[in-house]
Amino acid sequence: MKITFFCFALLCTFASAAAQTDLAVYFEHQLPQARMRGLMANSFGANAVVLKRVSESAFWVGGAASIGSYGGLTTTQTYRHADGSGTLTDMHVGNNHVAFAAAGRLDLRAGGNMIPYVAAKTGYAHYWTNLRVDNPGDADNSRPLERAMLLEDGTFFGTLGAGVRWDVGSLFKKAPSRRYWLDLAADYTAGGRVRFMNASILPGTAGPPGTPTVVHRYHTGDVYAAPLSQLSLRVGFLLRVGGE
C-alpha cells in the first residue's frame, strides 16, 4: 500500500500549490458491465479528486485516486499449526482494487447554484485478492496467524462521465457562497483485460469449462479474465479552495 500513500501525498502537494483548487471526496458504487457482469460483484469504496482551474476558463485538471472492495467472504475454519494443533478462527478472503488517474473536468455553466459538468480520466487500476487468518489471541488483529496473496493483476483504463454539483452554502446566510458543494456523478470506465477473483461466486459455477483456479489450503477460487468495463455512481462533497 506504499504506492497508495505516495500518490495521495502527491495529490495533497498539488492542492497546496494551487491558487484555486477543488478538493472532492466521494462514496462510490461500481457496477461491472459487459463481460465482467456476472463474474464480479458490485464494488463499494471511496474516491478522491483534486482539480486545479486552468486560468479563468471552465476547464479543470488534476488527479484522482480510488479504493474499493467487492465480493468478500468470511468463513470459520480450523487453522492447523506446524505442531499439528488446531485453532478455530475466522478466515477472510478480500477482493480489493485501487486506481490512480489523471483527471479533467469541463463546467457547462459559469454561474448559479447548480453546475453541470462533463469529466474524463485515464490511469491504471490494480486488483488483488488476499487471505487473512484471524489470531484469536490478538485483540486488535494486528498479527494474524497467516496472510496470503492469492491473485493480483492490473490494467490501464479510460473514463468518461458527467455530473452536477449544488452549492449547499446557498442554504445558509452566513456560509460563503460557491465554497461547499454536494456533487453527484456517473461515469463509464473501459480498459484492458484484467484477471480477478470473486469470493461471492462459488468455484465452478460462473466461469466457462476450464476456468483456472487458485488453490490455497484454506480457500479455492476461480480466476476470471475480462476487459475492464464498469459503470460508477458517486455522491460526495466538494470543497473549493481559493475562491471563485
Secondary structure, 3 states (H helix, E strand, C coil): CHHHHHHHHHHHHHHHHCCCEEEEEEEEEEEECHHHECCECCEEEEEEEEEEECCCCCEEEEEEEEEEEEEEEEEEEEEECCCCCEEEEEEEEEEEEEEEEEEEEEECCCCCCEEEEEEEEEEEEEEEEEEEECCCCCCCCCCCCEEEEEEEEEEEEEEEEEEEEEEHHHHCCCCCCCCEEEEEEEEEEEEEEEEECCCCCCCCCCCCCCCCEEEECCEEEECEEEEEEEEEEEEEEEEEECCC
